[in-house]
Amino acid sequence: MTSKIDAKVDYDDFPDQLIEIKSKLLDGSIRAISLDTNVFTRAGYKLDQGMFGRLDQFKDAPFQLVLSEVIIREVFKHISEHAIEKKLKFQSGLRGISKLWNIEDSKQLAVSTELLQEIEPKELAKKSLDQFINRCGVKLAMAEDFLNPSELLKHYFDTQPPFEGAKDKKAEFPDAIALLSLESWAKKEDIAVIIVTHDKGWVNYCARSERLFAINDIAKALTLIQEVDSHQTILCRKLEKEIAHNKHQNLLTEIEDSISDDIWSIDWIPEADAAYYYDAELESVELDNAEFVPDNDNPQLYPVDYRNGVLVARTTVSIYVTAACNFSFSVKDGVDRDMADVGSCIATVYKKVEIDILISFTDPAGNQPQIDNIELVPSRINIDFGSVGPEYFNDDPNNEYY
């Protein structure tokens, strides 16, 4: 098949690719969207929040949301593992608190049971996925129904994407199964599909496909889908002008209040340089202020959903935060090989980061549109605390803890 572009993950360098996707959306060729596992990962597996909270627009709709069986299985595995990790940390922390506060085992068990509701991690993962699939009307491309084994082997032995350039070709089998199943599904439906992915192998495969078109931003994909009806874009331009003329004077303040209230919906990842092993426990993230990107006075709005007279638009804001993190340091004991505690410190940092916001406008076409809701899009943001090390405050040999 003829290659559509020389594939790379950053589509800012390939405006023609977006133009082609938009053209095929407008002529009705593209009538479905699909997601790679890494899109779920970047959203922190919050299947009912942010952009994922807007995917229910595809339930019982002409435009479909289709996922490969492979993606469903990988997401199930990742949610289960994440839940196991969080459960173990919770139980360990609860045991530590119980020892310090002399809490009886029965009370400790009661607290654990009440919060965890006796739901096992795999059960939790299945429940989350089932609800997501039902809420969004997800179509499933099952390998049993849509995978051609001969085509899979051909891609493997001819080193075609996604096997192309892979150090461990066998590790790419799940990706190959997913992509071939999706392409077969698209061929059966006689449509093309937008593939949201951050994986270069997927991008390279789509570059050779006549039915799969890769894009690396789910928000941009939803905007393109909404722009099929240019009315939503026109409404966004209208709202931008109204905001520029102070029709929503308190919008930025309302956004700051929403960010402050929901700042932990962002998965903050502390990073640092240290001469020791360390465990990092983020203690606080506090908002100082926010501003629109790129113009502090006016947001740029992009439609992502429009139903029942409510327009949901995405905008990007820069936020300035002060974060504090507790670092506990340790070294490996040369005798028994256990980790020995060597101290701790609390580090703070002031950072500017960009996040996406969803703003819901009621009656956006009217003279008095109202802001109905402001929501943070869940994301993962790294915070670099620079160089850190233990702080020693009790060097006095007369101190009781010396």
Summary of the structure (lengths in Angstrom):
residues: 402
radius of gyration: 24.8
end to end distance: 73.1
largest distance: 81.3
contacts: 1205
relative contact order: 0.12
helix: 43%
strand: 29%
